[in-house]
């Protein structure tokens, strides 16, 4: 486990070069475990995260049966399959052929439909009722210009009345993935791309994640620390300690 942690730290130091390569995500796919929702060593934490994530998504997207949904950066298809089970017509895009291979093996029927493409290759116009990401833009985009490009592509892909739900680890400084940007700046770029922000919610109290994620602590240790973190985020000023932010938006009326 120590070796794995040291390797994760090495990768984080070189994240701008490593995270943007298909080979890195292909190698991650090879280590995929069906129970490792976030691929953290702590499986109890992964379970709590999955419950938290799905509650948040359901609250924001509502009923999706019959709707056309793009899971952009779908990885191994965990969310794509869940959306399809609810009756959505799902298209999953990812630039990792290894991840897509796993997604296709674990999916049945015509939905989800998986396509090999990156965020910057999205060219669909007015094709989707919902566009969704999980931890994609803050890894794929290295600067504001790339983020603006990706967001404009996502706006063009939405049908009139469609919604965008981003769930991203948005940080400036120590905790940032590739994109080094705080929430306020991120939201401003979204507005410049033609979106109106409807809601923002914090997810996954990051101090608890730092303590819990990298070792497979027993449930009797993990669960109370996790719930203490969830309660802490509800206190004044501590919502900023969410590791991820859920951002719900739709195209603004003035955008073209």
VEXTORGU-315790 format. One record per residue (C-alpha): residue in three letters; x, y, z; residue number from 1. Coordinates in nm, 3 decimals. Layout:
<atoms>
<atom><resn>ALA</resn><X>X</X><Y>Y</Y><Z>Z</Z><resi>NUM</resi></atom>
...
</atoms>
This chain:
<atoms>
<atom><resn>UNK</resn><X>0.000</X><Y>0.000</Y><Z>0.000</Z><resi>1</resi></atom>
<atom><resn>UNK</resn><X>0.290</X><Y>0.238</Y><Z>0.075</Z><resi>2</resi></atom>
<atom><resn>UNK</resn><X>0.432</X><Y>0.168</Y><Z>-0.270</Z><resi>3</resi></atom>
<atom><resn>UNK</resn><X>0.095</X><Y>0.252</Y><Z>-0.428</Z><resi>4</resi></atom>
<atom><resn>UNK</resn><X>0.071</X><Y>0.576</Y><Z>-0.233</Z><resi>5</resi></atom>
<atom><resn>UNK</resn><X>0.422</X><Y>0.681</Y><Z>-0.338</Z><resi>6</resi></atom>
<atom><resn>UNK</resn><X>0.337</X><Y>0.607</Y><Z>-0.701</Z><resi>7</resi></atom>
<atom><resn>UNK</resn><X>0.020</X><Y>0.818</Y><Z>-0.676</Z><resi>8</resi></atom>
<atom><resn>UNK</resn><X>0.226</X><Y>1.107</Y><Z>-0.535</Z><resi>9</resi></atom>
<atom><resn>UNK</resn><X>0.478</X><Y>1.071</Y><Z>-0.819</Z><resi>10</resi></atom>
<atom><resn>UNK</resn><X>0.199</X><Y>1.082</Y><Z>-1.073</Z><resi>11</resi></atom>
<atom><resn>UNK</resn><X>0.048</X><Y>1.387</Y><Z>-0.905</Z><resi>12</resi></atom>
<atom><resn>UNK</resn><X>0.380</X><Y>1.573</Y><Z>-0.932</Z><resi>13</resi></atom>
<atom><resn>UNK</resn><X>0.388</X><Y>1.504</Y><Z>-1.306</Z><resi>14</resi></atom>
<atom><resn>UNK</resn><X>0.014</X><Y>1.534</Y><Z>-1.361</Z><resi>15</resi></atom>
<atom><resn>UNK</resn><X>0.019</X><Y>1.783</Y><Z>-1.648</Z><resi>16</resi></atom>
<atom><resn>UNK</resn><X>0.223</X><Y>1.547</Y><Z>-1.862</Z><resi>17</resi></atom>
<atom><resn>UNK</resn><X>0.072</X><Y>1.219</Y><Z>-1.742</Z><resi>18</resi></atom>
<atom><resn>UNK</resn><X>-0.300</X><Y>1.287</Y><Z>-1.703</Z><resi>19</resi></atom>
<atom><resn>UNK</resn><X>-0.338</X><Y>1.414</Y><Z>-2.060</Z><resi>20</resi></atom>
<atom><resn>UNK</resn><X>-0.222</X><Y>1.086</Y><Z>-2.217</Z><resi>21</resi></atom>
<atom><resn>UNK</resn><X>-0.446</X><Y>0.803</Y><Z>-2.331</Z><resi>22</resi></atom>
<atom><resn>UNK</resn><X>-0.185</X><Y>0.549</Y><Z>-2.216</Z><resi>23</resi></atom>
<atom><resn>UNK</resn><X>-0.217</X><Y>0.664</Y><Z>-1.854</Z><resi>24</resi></atom>
<atom><resn>UNK</resn><X>-0.594</X><Y>0.609</Y><Z>-1.849</Z><resi>25</resi></atom>
<atom><resn>UNK</resn><X>-0.557</X><Y>0.281</Y><Z>-2.035</Z><resi>26</resi></atom>
<atom><resn>UNK</resn><X>-0.327</X><Y>0.163</Y><Z>-1.756</Z><resi>27</resi></atom>
<atom><resn>UNK</resn><X>-0.575</X><Y>0.284</Y><Z>-1.493</Z><resi>28</resi></atom>
<atom><resn>UNK</resn><X>-0.845</X><Y>0.082</Y><Z>-1.665</Z><resi>29</resi></atom>
<atom><resn>UNK</resn><X>-0.636</X><Y>-0.234</Y><Z>-1.629</Z><resi>30</resi></atom>
<atom><resn>UNK</resn><X>-0.644</X><Y>-0.194</Y><Z>-1.250</Z><resi>31</resi></atom>
<atom><resn>UNK</resn><X>-1.018</X><Y>-0.123</Y><Z>-1.246</Z><resi>32</resi></atom>
<atom><resn>UNK</resn><X>-1.213</X><Y>-0.305</Y><Z>-0.976</Z><resi>33</resi></atom>
<atom><resn>UNK</resn><X>-1.592</X><Y>-0.313</Y><Z>-0.988</Z><resi>34</resi></atom>
<atom><resn>UNK</resn><X>-1.607</X><Y>-0.222</Y><Z>-0.619</Z><resi>35</resi></atom>
<atom><resn>UNK</resn><X>-1.352</X><Y>0.059</Y><Z>-0.644</Z><resi>36</resi></atom>
<atom><resn>UNK</resn><X>-1.594</X><Y>0.331</Y><Z>-0.743</Z><resi>37</resi></atom>
<atom><resn>UNK</resn><X>-1.339</X><Y>0.612</Y><Z>-0.720</Z><resi>38</resi></atom>
<atom><resn>UNK</resn><X>-1.047</X><Y>0.372</Y><Z>-0.740</Z><resi>39</resi></atom>
<atom><resn>UNK</resn><X>-0.936</X><Y>0.468</Y><Z>-0.389</Z><resi>40</resi></atom>
<atom><resn>UNK</resn><X>-0.791</X><Y>0.183</Y><Z>-0.183</Z><resi>41</resi></atom>
<atom><resn>UNK</resn><X>-1.055</X><Y>0.240</Y><Z>0.087</Z><resi>42</resi></atom>
<atom><resn>UNK</resn><X>-1.361</X><Y>0.050</Y><Z>-0.037</Z><resi>43</resi></atom>
<atom><resn>UNK</resn><X>-1.588</X><Y>0.169</Y><Z>0.245</Z><resi>44</resi></atom>
<atom><resn>UNK</resn><X>-1.515</X><Y>0.529</Y><Z>0.151</Z><resi>45</resi></atom>
<atom><resn>UNK</resn><X>-1.586</X><Y>0.444</Y><Z>-0.214</Z><resi>46</resi></atom>
<atom><resn>UNK</resn><X>-1.928</X><Y>0.311</Y><Z>-0.114</Z><resi>47</resi></atom>
<atom><resn>UNK</resn><X>-2.015</X><Y>0.627</Y><Z>0.080</Z><resi>48</resi></atom>
<atom><resn>UNK</resn><X>-1.898</X><Y>0.839</Y><Z>-0.212</Z><resi>49</resi></atom>
<atom><resn>UNK</resn><X>-2.115</X><Y>0.649</Y><Z>-0.459</Z><resi>50</resi></atom>
<atom><resn>UNK</resn><X>-2.426</X><Y>0.698</Y><Z>-0.244</Z><resi>51</resi></atom>
<atom><resn>UNK</resn><X>-2.347</X><Y>1.068</Y><Z>-0.205</Z><resi>52</resi></atom>
<atom><resn>UNK</resn><X>-2.282</X><Y>1.111</Y><Z>-0.578</Z><resi>53</resi></atom>
<atom><resn>UNK</resn><X>-2.601</X><Y>0.941</Y><Z>-0.694</Z><resi>54</resi></atom>
<atom><resn>UNK</resn><X>-2.818</X><Y>1.135</Y><Z>-0.449</Z><resi>55</resi></atom>
<atom><resn>UNK</resn><X>-2.671</X><Y>1.461</Y><Z>-0.577</Z><resi>56</resi></atom>
<atom><resn>UNK</resn><X>-2.713</X><Y>1.367</Y><Z>-0.944</Z><resi>57</resi></atom>
<atom><resn>UNK</resn><X>-3.074</X><Y>1.252</Y><Z>-0.895</Z><resi>58</resi></atom>
<atom><resn>UNK</resn><X>-3.158</X><Y>1.576</Y><Z>-0.714</Z><resi>59</resi></atom>
<atom><resn>UNK</resn><X>-3.028</X><Y>1.790</Y><Z>-1.000</Z><resi>60</resi></atom>
<atom><resn>UNK</resn><X>-3.124</X><Y>1.598</Y><Z>-1.317</Z><resi>61</resi></atom>
<atom><resn>UNK</resn><X>-3.459</X><Y>1.459</Y><Z>-1.201</Z><resi>62</resi></atom>
<atom><resn>UNK</resn><X>-3.638</X><Y>1.204</Y><Z>-1.418</Z><resi>63</resi></atom>
<atom><resn>UNK</resn><X>-3.433</X><Y>1.118</Y><Z>-1.726</Z><resi>64</resi></atom>
<atom><resn>UNK</resn><X>-3.632</X><Y>0.834</Y><Z>-1.882</Z><resi>65</resi></atom>
<atom><resn>UNK</resn><X>-3.647</X><Y>0.889</Y><Z>-2.257</Z><resi>66</resi></atom>
<atom><resn>UNK</resn><X>-3.401</X><Y>1.178</Y><Z>-2.250</Z><resi>67</resi></atom>
<atom><resn>UNK</resn><X>-3.082</X><Y>1.191</Y><Z>-2.455</Z><resi>68</resi></atom>
<atom><resn>UNK</resn><X>-2.780</X><Y>1.211</Y><Z>-2.224</Z><resi>69</resi></atom>
<atom><resn>UNK</resn><X>-2.409</X><Y>1.255</Y><Z>-2.295</Z><resi>70</resi></atom>
<atom><resn>UNK</resn><X>-2.170</X><Y>1.114</Y><Z>-2.035</Z><resi>71</resi></atom>
<atom><resn>UNK</resn><X>-1.860</X><Y>1.307</Y><Z>-2.142</Z><resi>72</resi></atom>
<atom><resn>UNK</resn><X>-1.541</X><Y>1.137</Y><Z>-2.025</Z><resi>73</resi></atom>
<atom><resn>UNK</resn><X>-1.737</X><Y>0.828</Y><Z>-1.928</Z><resi>74</resi></atom>
<atom><resn>UNK</resn><X>-1.437</X><Y>0.610</Y><Z>-1.840</Z><resi>75</resi></atom>
<atom><resn>UNK</resn><X>-1.541</X><Y>0.253</Y><Z>-1.770</Z><resi>76</resi></atom>
<atom><resn>UNK</resn><X>-1.910</X><Y>0.349</Y><Z>-1.793</Z><resi>77</resi></atom>
<atom><resn>UNK</resn><X>-2.011</X><Y>0.341</Y><Z>-1.428</Z><resi>78</resi></atom>
<atom><resn>UNK</resn><X>-2.246</X><Y>0.639</Y><Z>-1.457</Z><resi>79</resi></atom>
<atom><resn>UNK</resn><X>-2.341</X><Y>0.562</Y><Z>-1.818</Z><resi>80</resi></atom>
<atom><resn>UNK</resn><X>-2.486</X><Y>0.225</Y><Z>-1.712</Z><resi>81</resi></atom>
<atom><resn>UNK</resn><X>-2.668</X><Y>0.382</Y><Z>-1.418</Z><resi>82</resi></atom>
<atom><resn>UNK</resn><X>-2.826</X><Y>0.648</Y><Z>-1.640</Z><resi>83</resi></atom>
<atom><resn>UNK</resn><X>-2.929</X><Y>0.381</Y><Z>-1.894</Z><resi>84</resi></atom>
<atom><resn>UNK</resn><X>-3.092</X><Y>0.175</Y><Z>-1.617</Z><resi>85</resi></atom>
<atom><resn>UNK</resn><X>-3.316</X><Y>0.477</Y><Z>-1.551</Z><resi>86</resi></atom>
<atom><resn>UNK</resn><X>-3.429</X><Y>0.481</Y><Z>-1.913</Z><resi>87</resi></atom>
<atom><resn>UNK</resn><X>-3.204</X><Y>0.751</Y><Z>-2.056</Z><resi>88</resi></atom>
<atom><resn>UNK</resn><X>-3.067</X><Y>0.719</Y><Z>-2.408</Z><resi>89</resi></atom>
<atom><resn>UNK</resn><X>-2.699</X><Y>0.740</Y><Z>-2.317</Z><resi>90</resi></atom>
<atom><resn>UNK</resn><X>-2.395</X><Y>0.821</Y><Z>-2.526</Z><resi>91</resi></atom>
<atom><resn>UNK</resn><X>-2.058</X><Y>0.782</Y><Z>-2.354</Z><resi>92</resi></atom>
<atom><resn>UNK</resn><X>-1.747</X><Y>0.958</Y><Z>-2.485</Z><resi>93</resi></atom>
<atom><resn>UNK</resn><X>-1.395</X><Y>0.883</Y><Z>-2.365</Z><resi>94</resi></atom>
<atom><resn>UNK</resn><X>-1.047</X><Y>0.910</Y><Z>-2.515</Z><resi>95</resi></atom>
<atom><resn>UNK</resn><X>-0.920</X><Y>0.593</Y><Z>-2.341</Z><resi>96</resi></atom>
<atom><resn>UNK</resn><X>-0.974</X><Y>0.288</Y><Z>-2.559</Z><resi>97</resi></atom>
<atom><resn>UNK</resn><X>-0.887</X><Y>0.066</Y><Z>-2.260</Z><resi>98</resi></atom>
<atom><resn>UNK</resn><X>-1.160</X><Y>0.221</Y><Z>-2.046</Z><resi>99</resi></atom>
<atom><resn>UNK</resn><X>-1.412</X><Y>0.197</Y><Z>-2.329</Z><resi>100</resi></atom>
<atom><resn>UNK</resn><X>-1.331</X><Y>-0.170</Y><Z>-2.379</Z><resi>101</resi></atom>
<atom><resn>UNK</resn><X>-1.432</X><Y>-0.238</Y><Z>-2.018</Z><resi>102</resi></atom>
<atom><resn>UNK</resn><X>-1.741</X><Y>-0.016</Y><Z>-2.052</Z><resi>103</resi></atom>
<atom><resn>UNK</resn><X>-1.863</X><Y>-0.208</Y><Z>-2.356</Z><resi>104</resi></atom>
<atom><resn>UNK</resn><X>-1.808</X><Y>-0.547</Y><Z>-2.190</Z><resi>105</resi></atom>
<atom><resn>UNK</resn><X>-2.010</X><Y>-0.444</Y><Z>-1.885</Z><resi>106</resi></atom>
<atom><resn>UNK</resn><X>-2.299</X><Y>-0.286</Y><Z>-2.076</Z><resi>107</resi></atom>
<atom><resn>UNK</resn><X>-2.592</X><Y>-0.448</Y><Z>-2.252</Z><resi>108</resi></atom>
<atom><resn>UNK</resn><X>-2.826</X><Y>-0.331</Y><Z>-2.528</Z><resi>109</resi></atom>
<atom><resn>UNK</resn><X>-2.804</X><Y>-0.023</Y><Z>-2.747</Z><resi>110</resi></atom>
<atom><resn>UNK</resn><X>-2.779</X><Y>0.217</Y><Z>-2.454</Z><resi>111</resi></atom>
<atom><resn>UNK</resn><X>-2.519</X><Y>0.318</Y><Z>-2.356</Z><resi>112</resi></atom>
<atom><resn>UNK</resn><X>-2.357</X><Y>0.373</Y><Z>-2.695</Z><resi>113</resi></atom>
<atom><resn>UNK</resn><X>-1.984</X><Y>0.436</Y><Z>-2.652</Z><resi>114</resi></atom>
<atom><resn>UNK</resn><X>-1.764</X><Y>0.649</Y><Z>-2.876</Z><resi>115</resi></atom>
<atom><resn>UNK</resn><X>-1.387</X><Y>0.699</Y><Z>-2.873</Z><resi>116</resi></atom>
<atom><resn>UNK</resn><X>-1.342</X><Y>1.077</Y><Z>-2.854</Z><resi>117</resi></atom>
<atom><resn>UNK</resn><X>-1.192</X><Y>1.343</Y><Z>-2.629</Z><resi>118</resi></atom>
<atom><resn>UNK</resn><X>-1.363</X><Y>1.647</Y><Z>-2.479</Z><resi>119</resi></atom>
<atom><resn>UNK</resn><X>-1.201</X><Y>1.860</Y><Z>-2.750</Z><resi>120</resi></atom>
<atom><resn>UNK</resn><X>-1.347</X><Y>1.644</Y><Z>-3.028</Z><resi>121</resi></atom>
<atom><resn>UNK</resn><X>-1.710</X><Y>1.699</Y><Z>-2.930</Z><resi>122</resi></atom>
<atom><resn>UNK</resn><X>-1.883</X><Y>1.836</Y><Z>-3.243</Z><resi>123</resi></atom>
<atom><resn>UNK</resn><X>-2.248</X><Y>1.737</Y><Z>-3.185</Z><resi>124</resi></atom>
<atom><resn>UNK</resn><X>-2.501</X><Y>2.018</Y><Z>-3.215</Z><resi>125</resi></atom>
<atom><resn>UNK</resn><X>-2.836</X><Y>2.028</Y><Z>-3.032</Z><resi>126</resi></atom>
<atom><resn>UNK</resn><X>-2.812</X><Y>1.653</Y><Z>-2.969</Z><resi>127</resi></atom>
<atom><resn>UNK</resn><X>-2.860</X><Y>1.608</Y><Z>-2.593</Z><resi>128</resi></atom>
<atom><resn>UNK</resn><X>-3.107</X><Y>1.697</Y><Z>-2.318</Z><resi>129</resi></atom>
<atom><resn>UNK</resn><X>-2.841</X><Y>1.644</Y><Z>-2.050</Z><resi>130</resi></atom>
<atom><resn>UNK</resn><X>-2.462</X><Y>1.666</Y><Z>-2.061</Z><resi>131</resi></atom>
<atom><resn>UNK</resn><X>-2.278</X><Y>1.522</Y><Z>-1.761</Z><resi>132</resi></atom>
<atom><resn>UNK</resn><X>-1.915</X><Y>1.505</Y><Z>-1.649</Z><resi>133</resi></atom>
<atom><resn>UNK</resn><X>-1.743</X><Y>1.349</Y><Z>-1.352</Z><resi>134</resi></atom>
<atom><resn>UNK</resn><X>-1.388</X><Y>1.474</Y><Z>-1.290</Z><resi>135</resi></atom>
<atom><resn>UNK</resn><X>-1.317</X><Y>1.542</Y><Z>-1.658</Z><resi>136</resi></atom>
<atom><resn>UNK</resn><X>-1.264</X><Y>1.911</Y><Z>-1.730</Z><resi>137</resi></atom>
<atom><resn>UNK</resn><X>-1.022</X><Y>1.974</Y><Z>-1.444</Z><resi>138</resi></atom>
<atom><resn>UNK</resn><X>-0.802</X><Y>1.696</Y><Z>-1.581</Z><resi>139</resi></atom>
<atom><resn>UNK</resn><X>-0.844</X><Y>1.748</Y><Z>-1.955</Z><resi>140</resi></atom>
<atom><resn>UNK</resn><X>-0.806</X><Y>2.128</Y><Z>-1.950</Z><resi>141</resi></atom>
<atom><resn>UNK</resn><X>-0.471</X><Y>2.286</Y><Z>-1.867</Z><resi>142</resi></atom>
<atom><resn>UNK</resn><X>-0.577</X><Y>2.651</Y><Z>-1.880</Z><resi>143</resi></atom>
<atom><resn>UNK</resn><X>-0.869</X><Y>2.888</Y><Z>-1.916</Z><resi>144</resi></atom>
<atom><resn>UNK</resn><X>-0.860</X><Y>2.881</Y><Z>-2.298</Z><resi>145</resi></atom>
<atom><resn>UNK</resn><X>-0.899</X><Y>2.503</Y><Z>-2.310</Z><resi>146</resi></atom>
<atom><resn>UNK</resn><X>-1.177</X><Y>2.514</Y><Z>-2.049</Z><resi>147</resi></atom>
<atom><resn>UNK</resn><X>-1.364</X><Y>2.778</Y><Z>-2.250</Z><resi>148</resi></atom>
<atom><resn>UNK</resn><X>-1.328</X><Y>2.571</Y><Z>-2.568</Z><resi>149</resi></atom>
<atom><resn>UNK</resn><X>-1.462</X><Y>2.257</Y><Z>-2.399</Z><resi>150</resi></atom>
<atom><resn>UNK</resn><X>-1.754</X><Y>2.441</Y><Z>-2.241</Z><resi>151</resi></atom>
<atom><resn>UNK</resn><X>-1.855</X><Y>2.604</Y><Z>-2.570</Z><resi>152</resi></atom>
<atom><resn>UNK</resn><X>-1.859</X><Y>2.261</Y><Z>-2.733</Z><resi>153</resi></atom>
<atom><resn>UNK</resn><X>-2.080</X><Y>2.131</Y><Z>-2.453</Z><resi>154</resi></atom>
<atom><resn>UNK</resn><X>-2.320</X><Y>2.426</Y><Z>-2.485</Z><resi>155</resi></atom>
<atom><resn>UNK</resn><X>-2.355</X><Y>2.369</Y><Z>-2.860</Z><resi>156</resi></atom>
<atom><resn>UNK</resn><X>-2.430</X><Y>2.002</Y><Z>-2.800</Z><resi>157</resi></atom>
<atom><resn>UNK</resn><X>-2.731</X><Y>2.080</Y><Z>-2.578</Z><resi>158</resi></atom>
<atom><resn>UNK</resn><X>-3.085</X><Y>2.098</Y><Z>-2.707</Z><resi>159</resi></atom>
<atom><resn>UNK</resn><X>-3.307</X><Y>2.397</Y><Z>-2.618</Z><resi>160</resi></atom>
<atom><resn>UNK</resn><X>-3.405</X><Y>2.354</Y><Z>-2.254</Z><resi>161</resi></atom>
<atom><resn>UNK</resn><X>-3.116</X><Y>2.117</Y><Z>-2.190</Z><resi>162</resi></atom>
<atom><resn>UNK</resn><X>-2.902</X><Y>2.113</Y><Z>-1.875</Z><resi>163</resi></atom>
<atom><resn>UNK</resn><X>-2.535</X><Y>2.069</Y><Z>-1.794</Z><resi>164</resi></atom>
<atom><resn>UNK</resn><X>-2.424</X><Y>1.897</Y><Z>-1.474</Z><resi>165</resi></atom>
<atom><resn>UNK</resn><X>-2.052</X><Y>1.918</Y><Z>-1.401</Z><resi>166</resi></atom>
<atom><resn>UNK</resn><X>-1.902</X><Y>1.736</Y><Z>-1.103</Z><resi>167</resi></atom>
<atom><resn>UNK</resn><X>-1.540</X><Y>1.842</Y><Z>-1.082</Z><resi>168</resi></atom>
<atom><resn>UNK</resn><X>-1.255</X><Y>1.874</Y><Z>-0.828</Z><resi>169</resi></atom>
<atom><resn>UNK</resn><X>-1.219</X><Y>2.250</Y><Z>-0.870</Z><resi>170</resi></atom>
<atom><resn>UNK</resn><X>-0.921</X><Y>2.389</Y><Z>-0.677</Z><resi>171</resi></atom>
<atom><resn>UNK</resn><X>-0.647</X><Y>2.646</Y><Z>-0.691</Z><resi>172</resi></atom>
<atom><resn>UNK</resn><X>-0.317</X><Y>2.547</Y><Z>-0.533</Z><resi>173</resi></atom>
<atom><resn>UNK</resn><X>-0.220</X><Y>2.226</Y><Z>-0.355</Z><resi>174</resi></atom>
<atom><resn>UNK</resn><X>-0.532</X><Y>2.019</Y><Z>-0.431</Z><resi>175</resi></atom>
<atom><resn>UNK</resn><X>-0.573</X><Y>2.105</Y><Z>-0.798</Z><resi>176</resi></atom>
<atom><resn>UNK</resn><X>-0.556</X><Y>1.822</Y><Z>-1.051</Z><resi>177</resi></atom>
<atom><resn>UNK</resn><X>-0.440</X><Y>1.976</Y><Z>-1.381</Z><resi>178</resi></atom>
<atom><resn>UNK</resn><X>-0.654</X><Y>2.289</Y><Z>-1.407</Z><resi>179</resi></atom>
<atom><resn>UNK</resn><X>-0.534</X><Y>2.531</Y><Z>-1.137</Z><resi>180</resi></atom>
<atom><resn>UNK</resn><X>-0.843</X><Y>2.749</Y><Z>-1.086</Z><resi>181</resi></atom>
<atom><resn>UNK</resn><X>-1.075</X><Y>2.841</Y><Z>-0.801</Z><resi>182</resi></atom>
<atom><resn>UNK</resn><X>-1.453</X><Y>2.803</Y><Z>-0.813</Z><resi>183</resi></atom>
<atom><resn>UNK</resn><X>-1.524</X><Y>3.171</Y><Z>-0.873</Z><resi>184</resi></atom>
<atom><resn>UNK</resn><X>-1.299</X><Y>3.183</Y><Z>-1.180</Z><resi>185</resi></atom>
<atom><resn>UNK</resn><X>-1.438</X><Y>2.851</Y><Z>-1.306</Z><resi>186</resi></atom>
<atom><resn>UNK</resn><X>-1.795</X><Y>2.983</Y><Z>-1.288</Z><resi>187</resi></atom>
<atom><resn>UNK</resn><X>-1.694</X><Y>3.300</Y><Z>-1.471</Z><resi>188</resi></atom>
<atom><resn>UNK</resn><X>-1.553</X><Y>3.093</Y><Z>-1.756</Z><resi>189</resi></atom>
<atom><resn>UNK</resn><X>-1.883</X><Y>2.901</Y><Z>-1.768</Z><resi>190</resi></atom>
<atom><resn>UNK</resn><X>-2.072</X><Y>3.229</Y><Z>-1.799</Z><resi>191</resi></atom>
<atom><resn>UNK</resn><X>-1.837</X><Y>3.344</Y><Z>-2.075</Z><resi>192</resi></atom>
<atom><resn>UNK</resn><X>-1.912</X><Y>3.016</Y><Z>-2.256</Z><resi>193</resi></atom>
<atom><resn>UNK</resn><X>-2.283</X><Y>3.101</Y><Z>-2.252</Z><resi>194</resi></atom>
<atom><resn>UNK</resn><X>-2.412</X><Y>2.924</Y><Z>-1.941</Z><resi>195</resi></atom>
<atom><resn>UNK</resn><X>-2.635</X><Y>3.044</Y><Z>-1.660</Z><resi>196</resi></atom>
<atom><resn>UNK</resn><X>-2.543</X><Y>2.887</Y><Z>-1.325</Z><resi>197</resi></atom>
<atom><resn>UNK</resn><X>-2.840</X><Y>2.734</Y><Z>-1.146</Z><resi>198</resi></atom>
<atom><resn>UNK</resn><X>-2.679</X><Y>2.567</Y><Z>-0.842</Z><resi>199</resi></atom>
<atom><resn>UNK</resn><X>-2.346</X><Y>2.473</Y><Z>-0.686</Z><resi>200</resi></atom>
<atom><resn>UNK</resn><X>-2.301</X><Y>2.201</Y><Z>-0.423</Z><resi>201</resi></atom>
<atom><resn>UNK</resn><X>-1.986</X><Y>2.077</Y><Z>-0.246</Z><resi>202</resi></atom>
<atom><resn>UNK</resn><X>-1.909</X><Y>1.704</Y><Z>-0.233</Z><resi>203</resi></atom>
<atom><resn>UNK</resn><X>-1.659</X><Y>1.490</Y><Z>-0.042</Z><resi>204</resi></atom>
<atom><resn>UNK</resn><X>-1.502</X><Y>1.681</Y><Z>0.251</Z><resi>205</resi></atom>
<atom><resn>UNK</resn><X>-1.138</X><Y>1.678</Y><Z>0.142</Z><resi>206</resi></atom>
<atom><resn>UNK</resn><X>-0.969</X><Y>1.671</Y><Z>0.486</Z><resi>207</resi></atom>
<atom><resn>UNK</resn><X>-1.152</X><Y>1.342</Y><Z>0.553</Z><resi>208</resi></atom>
<atom><resn>UNK</resn><X>-1.053</X><Y>1.213</Y><Z>0.209</Z><resi>209</resi></atom>
<atom><resn>UNK</resn><X>-0.685</X><Y>1.286</Y><Z>0.276</Z><resi>210</resi></atom>
<atom><resn>UNK</resn><X>-0.706</X><Y>1.082</Y><Z>0.597</Z><resi>211</resi></atom>
<atom><resn>UNK</resn><X>-0.918</X><Y>0.795</Y><Z>0.467</Z><resi>212</resi></atom>
<atom><resn>UNK</resn><X>-0.868</X><Y>0.740</Y><Z>0.096</Z><resi>213</resi></atom>
<atom><resn>UNK</resn><X>-0.521</X><Y>0.590</Y><Z>0.062</Z><resi>214</resi></atom>
<atom><resn>UNK</resn><X>-0.554</X><Y>0.299</Y><Z>0.304</Z><resi>215</resi></atom>
<atom><resn>UNK</resn><X>-0.831</X><Y>0.041</Y><Z>0.333</Z><resi>216</resi></atom>
<atom><resn>UNK</resn><X>-0.937</X><Y>0.142</Y><Z>0.682</Z><resi>217</resi></atom>
<atom><resn>UNK</resn><X>-1.211</X><Y>-0.071</Y><Z>0.844</Z><resi>218</resi></atom>
<atom><resn>UNK</resn><X>-1.569</X><Y>0.049</Y><Z>0.824</Z><resi>219</resi></atom>
<atom><resn>UNK</resn><X>-1.583</X><Y>0.130</Y><Z>1.195</Z><resi>220</resi></atom>
<atom><resn>UNK</resn><X>-1.307</X><Y>0.387</Y><Z>1.137</Z><resi>221</resi></atom>
<atom><resn>UNK</resn><X>-1.409</X><Y>0.512</Y><Z>0.793</Z><resi>222</resi></atom>
<atom><resn>UNK</resn><X>-1.782</X><Y>0.564</Y><Z>0.842</Z><resi>223</resi></atom>
<atom><resn>UNK</resn><X>-1.781</X><Y>0.801</Y><Z>1.144</Z><resi>224</resi></atom>
<atom><resn>UNK</resn><X>-1.498</X><Y>1.011</Y><Z>0.999</Z><resi>225</resi></atom>
<atom><resn>UNK</resn><X>-1.682</X><Y>1.035</Y><Z>0.666</Z><resi>226</resi></atom>
<atom><resn>UNK</resn><X>-2.008</X><Y>1.148</Y><Z>0.829</Z><resi>227</resi></atom>
<atom><resn>UNK</resn><X>-1.828</X><Y>1.398</Y><Z>1.050</Z><resi>228</resi></atom>
<atom><resn>UNK</resn><X>-1.684</X><Y>1.549</Y><Z>0.733</Z><resi>229</resi></atom>
<atom><resn>UNK</resn><X>-2.028</X><Y>1.566</Y><Z>0.573</Z><resi>230</resi></atom>
<atom><resn>UNK</resn><X>-2.163</X><Y>1.750</Y><Z>0.876</Z><resi>231</resi></atom>
<atom><resn>UNK</resn><X>-1.863</X><Y>1.985</Y><Z>0.880</Z><resi>232</resi></atom>
<atom><resn>UNK</resn><X>-1.936</X><Y>2.098</Y><Z>0.522</Z><resi>233</resi></atom>
<atom><resn>UNK</resn><X>-2.276</X><Y>2.225</Y><Z>0.641</Z><resi>234</resi></atom>
<atom><resn>UNK</resn><X>-2.115</X><Y>2.466</Y><Z>0.888</Z><resi>235</resi></atom>
<atom><resn>UNK</resn><X>-2.068</X><Y>2.832</Y><Z>0.788</Z><resi>236</resi></atom>
<atom><resn>UNK</resn><X>-1.757</X><Y>2.877</Y><Z>0.574</Z><resi>237</resi></atom>
<atom><resn>UNK</resn><X>-1.667</X><Y>2.508</Y><Z>0.554</Z><resi>238</resi></atom>
<atom><resn>UNK</resn><X>-1.848</X><Y>2.431</Y><Z>0.229</Z><resi>239</resi></atom>
<atom><resn>UNK</resn><X>-1.526</X><Y>2.547</Y><Z>0.060</Z><resi>240</resi></atom>
<atom><resn>UNK</resn><X>-1.363</X><Y>2.227</Y><Z>0.189</Z><resi>241</resi></atom>
<atom><resn>UNK</resn><X>-1.552</X><Y>2.010</Y><Z>-0.056</Z><resi>242</resi></atom>
<atom><resn>UNK</resn><X>-1.315</X><Y>1.810</Y><Z>-0.276</Z><resi>243</resi></atom>
<atom><resn>UNK</resn><X>-1.560</X><Y>1.820</Y><Z>-0.568</Z><resi>244</resi></atom>
<atom><resn>UNK</resn><X>-1.817</X><Y>2.076</Y><Z>-0.677</Z><resi>245</resi></atom>
<atom><resn>UNK</resn><X>-2.142</X><Y>1.991</Y><Z>-0.852</Z><resi>246</resi></atom>
<atom><resn>UNK</resn><X>-2.238</X><Y>2.273</Y><Z>-1.088</Z><resi>247</resi></atom>
<atom><resn>UNK</resn><X>-2.580</X><Y>2.275</Y><Z>-1.251</Z><resi>248</resi></atom>
<atom><resn>UNK</resn><X>-2.628</X><Y>2.510</Y><Z>-1.546</Z><resi>249</resi></atom>
<atom><resn>UNK</resn><X>-2.821</X><Y>2.568</Y><Z>-1.865</Z><resi>250</resi></atom>
<atom><resn>UNK</resn><X>-2.751</X><Y>2.780</Y><Z>-2.174</Z><resi>251</resi></atom>
<atom><resn>UNK</resn><X>-2.825</X><Y>3.144</Y><Z>-2.103</Z><resi>252</resi></atom>
<atom><resn>UNK</resn><X>-3.103</X><Y>3.310</Y><Z>-2.300</Z><resi>253</resi></atom>
<atom><resn>UNK</resn><X>-2.857</X><Y>3.556</Y><Z>-2.451</Z><resi>254</resi></atom>
<atom><resn>UNK</resn><X>-2.611</X><Y>3.289</Y><Z>-2.573</Z><resi>255</resi></atom>
<atom><resn>UNK</resn><X>-2.606</X><Y>3.197</Y><Z>-2.939</Z><resi>256</resi></atom>
</atoms>
